[in-house]
Amino acid sequence: MKPVPTTTQLLLYPVCSQPFKPSKNEKSNLRLHFKNIHKMSPTMHPRKCKWDSIPGGRIKDDKDRKERIRKSKRLWARKTRLRHKAEEAALGLCMLSEAV
């Protein structure tokens, strides 16, 4: 989408170079334009979804789901253990400083 030099900033559809006003729904409007006007498949311009940002993408089966849950629990347990150790060390130092 190339900008058109006018007073109001317009964008061009990449296929037909028809100008349109930018909006918060411009990606959706672009997909609808391709589908309705140019009869192009929406798969050529797929939607973004929450799974695109996750490595490995969408969960495929129970084994994969359980593996991800296990990994998440291990990470949480490791962080919690480290936090508890730090709290205990701080408490020990506090007691030592009070004893002196």
DSSP file (Angstrom, degrees, kcal/mol; ACC not computed):
  #  RESIDUE AA STRUCTURE BP1 BP2  ACC     N-H-->O    O-->H-N    N-H-->O    O-->H-N    TCO  KAPPA ALPHA  PHI   PSI    X-CA   Y-CA   Z-CA
    1    1 A M              0   0    0      0, 0.0    12,-0.1     0, 0.0    10,-0.0   0.000 360.0 360.0 360.0 116.0    0.0    0.0    0.0
    2    2 A K        -     0   0    0     10,-0.2    10,-0.9    11,-0.1     2,-0.1  -0.789 360.0-114.0-100.5 141.4    1.6    3.2   -1.2
    3    3 A P  E     -A   11   0A   0      0, 0.0     8,-0.2     0, 0.0     6,-0.1  -0.474  23.3-137.5 -71.8 144.6    0.6    6.6    0.1
    4    4 A V  E     -A   10   0A   0      6,-2.4     2,-1.3    -2,-0.1     6,-0.8  -0.885  21.7-118.8-100.8 130.4   -1.1    9.0   -2.3
    5    5 A P        +     0   0    0      0, 0.0     2,-0.3     0, 0.0     4,-0.1  -0.550  66.6 118.3 -74.3  96.7    0.2   12.6   -2.1
    6    6 A T  S    S-     0   0    0     -2,-1.3     4,-0.0     4,-0.1    -2,-0.0  -0.844  79.3 -94.6-141.9 179.7   -3.0   14.6   -1.2
    7    7 A T  S    S+     0   0    0     -2,-0.3     2,-0.6     1,-0.1    -1,-0.1   0.915 117.9  49.1 -69.0 -41.4   -4.1   16.8    1.7
    8    8 A T  S    S-     0   0    0     -3,-0.0     2,-0.5     1,-0.0    -1,-0.1  -0.881 102.3-115.9 -96.7 128.4   -5.8   13.8    3.4
    9    9 A Q        -     0   0    0     -2,-0.6     2,-0.3    -4,-0.1    -2,-0.1  -0.480  40.3-176.9 -68.1 113.9   -3.4   10.8    3.5
   10   10 A L  E     -A    4   0A   0     -6,-0.8    -6,-2.4    -2,-0.5     2,-0.3  -0.820  13.9-144.8-109.7 152.1   -4.9    8.0    1.3
   11   11 A L  E     -AB   3  20A   0      9,-3.0     9,-2.8    -2,-0.3     2,-0.4  -0.785  13.1-129.6-110.8 159.4   -3.5    4.6    0.8
   12   12 A L  E     - B   0  19A   0    -10,-0.9   -10,-0.2    -2,-0.3     6,-0.0  -0.889  18.6-118.6-111.1 139.0   -3.7    2.5   -2.4
   13   13 A Y     >  -     0   0    0      5,-2.1     4,-2.0    -2,-0.4     5,-0.1  -0.577  27.8-131.8 -67.2 135.9   -4.8   -1.1   -2.7
   14   14 A P  T  4 S+     0   0    0      0, 0.0    -1,-0.1     0, 0.0    -2,-0.0   0.781  98.2  44.6 -65.9 -27.3   -1.8   -3.0   -3.9
   15   15 A V  T  4 S+     0   0    0      1,-0.1    -2,-0.0     3,-0.1    -3,-0.0   0.939 130.7  15.0 -83.4 -49.5   -3.6   -4.9   -6.7
   16   16 A C  T  4 S-     0   0    0      2,-0.1    -1,-0.1     0, 0.0    -3,-0.0   0.493  89.6-129.2-108.6  -4.6   -5.8   -2.2   -8.4
   17   17 A S     <  +     0   0    0     -4,-2.0     0, 0.0     1,-0.2     0, 0.0   0.728  50.9 156.8  60.7  24.6   -4.2    1.0   -7.0
   18   18 A Q        -     0   0    0     -5,-0.1    -5,-2.1     1,-0.1    -1,-0.2  -0.675  42.0-122.1 -77.9 130.6   -7.6    2.3   -5.9
   19   19 A P  E     +B   12   0A   0      0, 0.0     2,-0.3     0, 0.0    -7,-0.2  -0.427  34.3 175.8 -75.5 148.7   -7.2    4.9   -3.1
   20   20 A F  E     -B   11   0A   0     -9,-2.8    -9,-3.0    -2,-0.1     0, 0.0  -0.987  33.5-105.0-147.6 155.4   -8.9    4.4    0.3
   21   21 A K        -     0   0    0     -2,-0.3   -11,-0.2   -11,-0.2     2,-0.1  -0.622  39.6-115.9 -80.6 135.3   -8.9    6.2    3.6
   22   22 A P        +     0   0    0      0, 0.0     2,-0.3     0, 0.0    -1,-0.1  -0.434  44.3 164.2 -68.7 144.4   -6.9    4.5    6.4
   23   23 A S    >   -     0   0    0     -2,-0.1     3,-1.3     1,-0.0     4,-0.2  -0.899  54.6 -93.7-148.3 177.0   -8.9    3.3    9.4
   24   24 A K  T 3  S+     0   0    0     -2,-0.3     3,-0.3     1,-0.3    -1,-0.0   0.725 125.3  48.3 -70.3 -18.5   -8.5    1.1   12.4
   25   25 A N  T 3> S+     0   0    0      1,-0.2     4,-2.6     2,-0.1    -1,-0.3   0.015  72.9 122.3-105.6  27.1  -10.0   -1.8   10.3
   26   26 A E  H <> S+     0   0    0     -3,-1.3     4,-2.3     1,-0.2    -1,-0.2   0.836  71.2  53.0 -65.5 -32.4   -7.9   -1.3    7.2
   27   27 A K  H  > S+     0   0    0     -3,-0.3     4,-2.1     2,-0.2    -1,-0.2   0.921 112.4  45.5 -66.3 -41.4   -6.5   -4.9    7.2
   28   28 A S  H  > S+     0   0    0      2,-0.2     4,-2.5     1,-0.2    -2,-0.2   0.912 112.9  50.5 -65.8 -42.6  -10.0   -6.3    7.4
   29   29 A N  H  X S+     0   0    0     -4,-2.6     4,-2.5     1,-0.2    -2,-0.2   0.885 108.9  52.6 -62.3 -38.5  -11.2   -3.9    4.7
   30   30 A L  H  X S+     0   0    0     -4,-2.3     4,-2.4    -5,-0.2    -1,-0.2   0.921 109.7  47.9 -62.9 -45.0   -8.2   -4.9    2.5
   31   31 A R  H  X S+     0   0    0     -4,-2.1     4,-2.3     1,-0.2    -2,-0.2   0.916 113.0  48.3 -62.7 -43.0   -9.1   -8.6    2.9
   32   32 A L  H  X S+     0   0    0     -4,-2.5     4,-3.2     2,-0.2     5,-0.4   0.892 109.8  52.8 -64.7 -39.1  -12.7   -7.9    2.0
   33   33 A H  H  X>S+     0   0    0     -4,-2.5     4,-2.0     1,-0.2     5,-1.3   0.935 110.9  46.5 -61.2 -46.9  -11.8   -5.9   -1.0
   34   34 A F  H  <5S+     0   0    0     -4,-2.4     6,-2.6     3,-0.2     4,-0.3   0.912 117.2  44.4 -60.5 -42.3   -9.6   -8.7   -2.3
   35   35 A K  H  <5S+     0   0    0     -4,-2.3     4,-0.3     4,-0.2    -2,-0.2   0.940 123.8  30.9 -69.9 -48.2  -12.3  -11.2   -1.7
   36   36 A N  H  <5S+     0   0    0     -4,-3.2    -3,-0.2    -5,-0.2    -2,-0.2   0.924 129.2  30.1 -82.0 -46.3  -15.3   -9.3   -3.1
   37   37 A I  T  <5S+     0   0    0     -4,-2.0    -3,-0.2    -5,-0.4    -2,-0.1   0.925 132.5  28.2 -83.0 -47.1  -13.9   -7.1   -5.8
   38   38 A H  S   <S-     0   0    0     -5,-1.3    -3,-0.2    -4,-0.3    -1,-0.1   0.489  93.8-132.4 -97.1  -3.7  -11.0   -9.2   -7.2
   39   39 A K        +     0   0    0     -4,-0.3     2,-0.3    -6,-0.3    -4,-0.2   0.855  51.5 156.0  54.0  38.1  -12.4  -12.6   -6.3
   40   40 A M        -     0   0    0     -6,-2.6    -1,-0.2    -7,-0.1    -2,-0.1  -0.704  49.5-101.4 -94.4 147.6   -9.1  -13.5   -4.7
   41   41 A S    >   -     0   0    0     -2,-0.3     3,-1.6     1,-0.1     4,-0.4  -0.420  19.7-134.5 -67.2 137.2   -8.8  -16.2   -2.1
   42   42 A P  G >  S+     0   0    0      0, 0.0     3,-1.0     0, 0.0    -1,-0.1   0.705 100.9  74.4 -64.8 -17.2   -8.5  -14.9    1.5
   43   43 A T  G 3  S+     0   0    0      1,-0.3    -2,-0.0     3,-0.1    -3,-0.0   0.725  83.8  65.8 -69.1 -18.5   -5.7  -17.5    2.0
   44   44 A M  G <  S+     0   0    0     -3,-1.6    -1,-0.3     1,-0.3    -3,-0.0   0.806 115.3  29.1 -70.0 -27.3   -3.4  -15.3   -0.1
   45   45 A H  S <  S-     0   0    0     -3,-1.0    -1,-0.3    -4,-0.4    -2,-0.1  -0.665  92.7-165.9-129.3  75.2   -3.7  -12.6    2.7
   46   46 A P        -     0   0    0      0, 0.0    -3,-0.1     0, 0.0     2,-0.1  -0.211  21.9-107.4 -68.1 153.2   -4.2  -14.7    5.9
   47   47 A R        -     0   0    0      1,-0.1     2,-0.3   -16,-0.0   -19,-0.0  -0.392  29.9-117.8 -71.1 152.5   -5.4  -13.2    9.1
   48   48 A K        -     0   0    0     -2,-0.1     2,-0.3     3,-0.0    -1,-0.1  -0.723  37.6-177.0 -86.6 144.0   -3.0  -12.8   12.0
   49   49 A C    >   -     0   0    0     -2,-0.3     3,-1.6     1,-0.0     4,-0.4  -0.875  42.3 -98.1-137.4 172.8   -3.9  -14.8   15.1
   50   50 A K  G >  S+     0   0    0     -2,-0.3     3,-0.6     1,-0.3     4,-0.4   0.737 117.1  63.3 -64.3 -22.3   -2.6  -15.2   18.6
   51   51 A W  G >  S+     0   0    0      1,-0.2     3,-0.6     2,-0.2    -1,-0.3   0.671  85.4  74.3 -78.3 -15.8   -0.9  -18.5   17.6
   52   52 A D  G <  S+     0   0    0     -3,-1.6    -1,-0.2     1,-0.2    -2,-0.2   0.831  96.4  48.5 -65.5 -31.0    1.5  -16.7   15.2
   53   53 A S  G <  S+     0   0    0     -3,-0.6    -1,-0.2    -4,-0.4    -2,-0.2   0.653  94.7  87.0 -84.5 -15.0    3.5  -15.2   18.0
   54   54 A I  S X  S-     0   0    0     -3,-0.6     3,-2.2    -4,-0.4     2,-0.1  -0.732  86.3-117.2 -89.0 127.8    3.9  -18.6   19.9
   55   55 A P  T 3  S+     0   0    0      0, 0.0    -2,-0.1     0, 0.0    -1,-0.1  -0.427 103.7  22.4 -62.2 132.4    6.9  -20.7   18.8
   56   56 A G  T 3  S-     0   0    0     -2,-0.1    -4,-0.1    -4,-0.1    -3,-0.0   0.245 106.1-132.8  92.5 -13.2    5.5  -24.0   17.4
   57   57 A G    <   +     0   0    0     -3,-2.2    -5,-0.1    -6,-0.3     3,-0.1  -0.252  61.3  11.9  70.7-152.3    2.1  -22.4   16.6
   58   58 A R  S    S-     0   0    0      1,-0.1     2,-0.3     2,-0.0    -7,-0.0  -0.240  84.8-100.9 -64.1 146.3   -1.3  -23.9   17.5
   59   59 A I        -     0   0    0      1,-0.2    -1,-0.1     5,-0.0     3,-0.1  -0.538  36.6-169.9 -69.6 127.5   -1.4  -26.9   19.9
   60   60 A K        -     0   0    0     -2,-0.3     2,-0.3     1,-0.2    -1,-0.2   0.879  55.2  -7.2 -92.1 -41.0   -1.9  -29.9   17.7
   61   61 A D  S  > S-     0   0    0      1,-0.1     4,-2.2     0, 0.0    -1,-0.2  -0.866  75.5 -87.2-148.6 178.9   -2.7  -32.8   20.1
   62   62 A D  H  > S+     0   0    0     -2,-0.3     4,-3.0     1,-0.2     5,-0.2   0.869 121.3  56.1 -61.4 -38.7   -2.9  -33.8   23.8
   63   63 A K  H  > S+     0   0    0      1,-0.2     4,-2.2     2,-0.2    -1,-0.2   0.931 109.9  45.2 -60.9 -45.7    0.8  -34.8   23.9
   64   64 A D  H  > S+     0   0    0      2,-0.2     4,-2.2     1,-0.2    -1,-0.2   0.905 113.4  50.5 -64.0 -42.3    1.8  -31.3   22.8
   65   65 A R  H  X S+     0   0    0     -4,-2.2     4,-2.4     2,-0.2    -2,-0.2   0.933 111.7  47.0 -62.0 -47.1   -0.6  -29.6   25.2
   66   66 A K  H  X S+     0   0    0     -4,-3.0     4,-2.7     1,-0.2    -1,-0.2   0.884 110.7  53.2 -63.0 -38.6    0.6  -31.7   28.2
   67   67 A E  H  X S+     0   0    0     -4,-2.2     4,-2.3    -5,-0.2    -1,-0.2   0.911 110.4  46.7 -63.4 -42.7    4.2  -31.0   27.2
   68   68 A R  H  X S+     0   0    0     -4,-2.2     4,-2.4     2,-0.2    -2,-0.2   0.903 112.7  49.6 -66.0 -41.2    3.6  -27.2   27.1
   69   69 A I  H  X S+     0   0    0     -4,-2.4     4,-2.6     2,-0.2    -2,-0.2   0.929 111.4  49.2 -63.3 -44.9    1.7  -27.3   30.5
   70   70 A R  H  X S+     0   0    0     -4,-2.7     4,-2.5     1,-0.2    -2,-0.2   0.916 111.2  49.5 -59.7 -44.5    4.6  -29.3   32.0
   71   71 A K  H  X S+     0   0    0     -4,-2.3     4,-2.2     1,-0.2    -1,-0.2   0.910 111.6  48.9 -61.8 -42.9    7.1  -26.8   30.7
   72   72 A S  H  X S+     0   0    0     -4,-2.4     4,-2.4     2,-0.2    -2,-0.2   0.904 111.5  49.1 -64.2 -42.1    5.1  -23.9   32.1
   73   73 A K  H  X S+     0   0    0     -4,-2.6     4,-2.7     2,-0.2    -2,-0.2   0.901 109.9  51.5 -65.1 -40.9    4.8  -25.5   35.5
   74   74 A R  H  X S+     0   0    0     -4,-2.5     4,-2.5     2,-0.2    -1,-0.2   0.921 110.6  48.6 -61.3 -43.6    8.5  -26.2   35.7
   75   75 A L  H  X S+     0   0    0     -4,-2.2     4,-2.3     2,-0.2    -2,-0.2   0.921 112.2  48.4 -62.2 -44.7    9.3  -22.6   34.8
   76   76 A W  H  X S+     0   0    0     -4,-2.4     4,-2.5     1,-0.2    -2,-0.2   0.919 112.1  49.4 -61.4 -44.3    6.9  -21.4   37.5
   77   77 A A  H  X S+     0   0    0     -4,-2.7     4,-2.7     1,-0.2    -2,-0.2   0.899 110.3  50.6 -63.1 -41.4    8.3  -23.8   40.1
   78   78 A R  H  X S+     0   0    0     -4,-2.5     4,-2.2     2,-0.2    -1,-0.2   0.929 112.2  46.5 -62.7 -45.6   11.9  -22.6   39.3
   79   79 A K  H  X S+     0   0    0     -4,-2.3     4,-2.2     1,-0.2    -2,-0.2   0.910 113.5  49.1 -62.9 -41.9   11.0  -19.0   39.6
   80   80 A T  H  X S+     0   0    0     -4,-2.5     4,-2.6     2,-0.2    -2,-0.2   0.916 109.9  50.9 -65.3 -43.6    9.1  -19.6   42.9
   81   81 A R  H  X S+     0   0    0     -4,-2.7     4,-2.4     1,-0.2    -1,-0.2   0.929 111.4  48.0 -59.3 -45.9   12.0  -21.6   44.4
   82   82 A L  H  X S+     0   0    0     -4,-2.2     4,-2.2     1,-0.2    -1,-0.2   0.898 111.5  50.2 -62.5 -40.5   14.5  -18.8   43.5
   83   83 A R  H  X S+     0   0    0     -4,-2.2     4,-2.3     2,-0.2    -1,-0.2   0.918 111.2  48.5 -64.4 -42.8   12.2  -16.2   45.1
   84   84 A H  H  X S+     0   0    0     -4,-2.6     4,-2.6     2,-0.2    -2,-0.2   0.901 110.9  50.8 -64.1 -40.6   11.8  -18.2   48.3
   85   85 A K  H  X S+     0   0    0     -4,-2.4     4,-2.5     1,-0.2    -1,-0.2   0.911 110.8  49.0 -62.5 -41.7   15.6  -18.7   48.5
   86   86 A A  H  X S+     0   0    0     -4,-2.2     4,-2.3     2,-0.2    -2,-0.2   0.903 111.7  49.0 -64.7 -40.8   16.1  -15.0   48.1
   87   87 A E  H  X S+     0   0    0     -4,-2.3     4,-2.3     2,-0.2    -2,-0.2   0.908 111.9  48.6 -64.8 -41.9   13.5  -14.2   50.8
   88   88 A E  H  X S+     0   0    0     -4,-2.6     4,-2.5     2,-0.2    -2,-0.2   0.905 111.5  49.7 -64.6 -41.3   15.1  -16.7   53.2
   89   89 A A  H  X S+     0   0    0     -4,-2.5     4,-2.3     2,-0.2    -2,-0.2   0.909 111.7  48.4 -63.9 -41.8   18.5  -15.3   52.6
   90   90 A A  H  X S+     0   0    0     -4,-2.3     4,-2.0     2,-0.2    -1,-0.2   0.894 111.7  49.7 -65.1 -39.3   17.2  -11.7   53.2
   91   91 A L  H  X S+     0   0    0     -4,-2.3     4,-2.2     2,-0.2    -2,-0.2   0.901 110.2  51.0 -65.8 -41.0   15.5  -12.9   56.4
   92   92 A G  H  X S+     0   0    0     -4,-2.5     4,-2.2     1,-0.2    -2,-0.2   0.908 110.8  48.0 -61.9 -43.1   18.7  -14.6   57.6
   93   93 A L  H  X S+     0   0    0     -4,-2.3     4,-2.3     1,-0.2    -1,-0.2   0.873 110.0  53.1 -64.7 -37.0   20.7  -11.4   57.0
   94   94 A C  H  X S+     0   0    0     -4,-2.0     4,-1.7     2,-0.2    -2,-0.2   0.918 109.9  47.4 -64.2 -43.5   18.1   -9.4   58.8
   95   95 A M  H  X S+     0   0    0     -4,-2.2     4,-1.8     1,-0.2    -2,-0.2   0.887 111.7  50.9 -65.9 -39.6   18.3  -11.7   61.9
   96   96 A L  H  X S+     0   0    0     -4,-2.2     4,-1.2     1,-0.2    -2,-0.2   0.907 109.7  49.3 -64.7 -41.8   22.1  -11.5   61.8
   97   97 A S  H  < S+     0   0    0     -4,-2.3    -1,-0.2     1,-0.2    -2,-0.2   0.842 111.4  49.7 -68.7 -31.5   22.2   -7.7   61.7
   98   98 A E  H  < S+     0   0    0     -4,-1.7    -1,-0.2     1,-0.2    -2,-0.2   0.836 106.9  55.7 -73.0 -32.3   19.7   -7.6   64.6
   99   99 A A  H  <        0   0    0     -4,-1.8    -2,-0.2     1,-0.2    -1,-0.2   0.785 360.0 360.0 -70.9 -27.4   21.8  -10.0   66.7
  100  100 A V     <        0   0    0     -4,-1.2    -1,-0.2    -5,-0.1    -2,-0.2   0.462 360.0 360.0 -80.7 360.0   24.9   -7.8   66.4
